[in-house]
């Protein structure tokens, strides 16, 4: 066959692997044209209305909705593994206080891998136990770092609280109102999985080499840290601050479009219609804004959405999950630089599910590249090379 080059190959090159099918999965699926998302066949709207994060996590990991006993045992497993070891807290206390929370999360998960009792086991059961330990501990890592960097005491987890409510408790040192705990629980459901995204693919590539699941999750965290994947909801709030008032929103959007500047929180590689997660988050953003008698962010965002759909909706550009989630997190009292770690706190379930699924029929990922350099180039001795 010879070298794969730009002149000899008939293979199609797809930048960013766009449209390339790299796996078969039964975990989640997106209909980008219709704006639909399903987890194991169940529409995301149904899960957001009826489920909990723990139940949804079980569904993603084990294919089916749990029985009552299965759910209770699953929740007990997560609670059992929540507590952070003292050596990890010592590590957190040793880190520079200006370390980004995603850097801290990446380091912490890697550190935990050294002490996992199943670290030298690679059976499916061992990998499930490893995944549960990581899922259980990530909320505590994020909350602990948020407090340590501010010179506050770390709040131990409350075993009587579910996953979402416990995180808010550890972060703030007190419980949030029940309606806010429920909203945050749904936020985690909405972010738990989303097909073959960059961080999920990174985790699967690492796992396909038969590396350990801690390394796979670290790969995913490092990938999510990149601004082209995570962090858009944080930048949405900075954009809303820059606009300042609803009467400036249309002018801002039109100027940005005229100068080809991106409006944060709009557009998606897969969705060419309204992201179903954004519809749910928009309602939460509105209700929390009304509850706090502060409609400024929501009204600016709503106006931006109106102008964007009018101007570029015909091109398939609509709000994505990031556009309203930042407003929701703002009213839950969550610092902006924790938004992406919270994404990881939810998505670690999807990462783990995809790794566990792929390993059942594993084949190492090994794509090829089309070579664009010279062939049969002459080697020139160093003494004869010109400067």
Buried (B, 14 or more C-beta within 10 A) or exposed (E): EEEBEEEEBEEEEEEEEEEEEEBEBEBBBBBBEEBBBBBBEBEBBEBBEEBBBBBBBBBBBBEEBBEEEBBEEBBEBBBEBBBBEEEBBEBBEEBEEEEEBBBBBBBBBBBBBEEBEBBEEBEEEBBBBBBBBBBBBBBBBBBBBBBBBEEEEBBEBBEEBBBBBBBBBBBBEEBBEEEBBBBBBBBBBBBBBBBBBBBBBBBBBBBBEEBBBBBBBBBBBBBBBBEEBBBBBBBBBEBBEEBEEBEEBBEBBEEBBEEEEEBBBBBBEBBBBBBBBBBBBBEBBBBBBEEEEBEBBBBBBBBBBBBBBEBBBEEEBBBBBBBBBBBBBBBBEBBBBBBBBBBBBBBBBBBBBBBBBBBEEEEEBEEEEBEEEEEEEEEEEEEEEEE
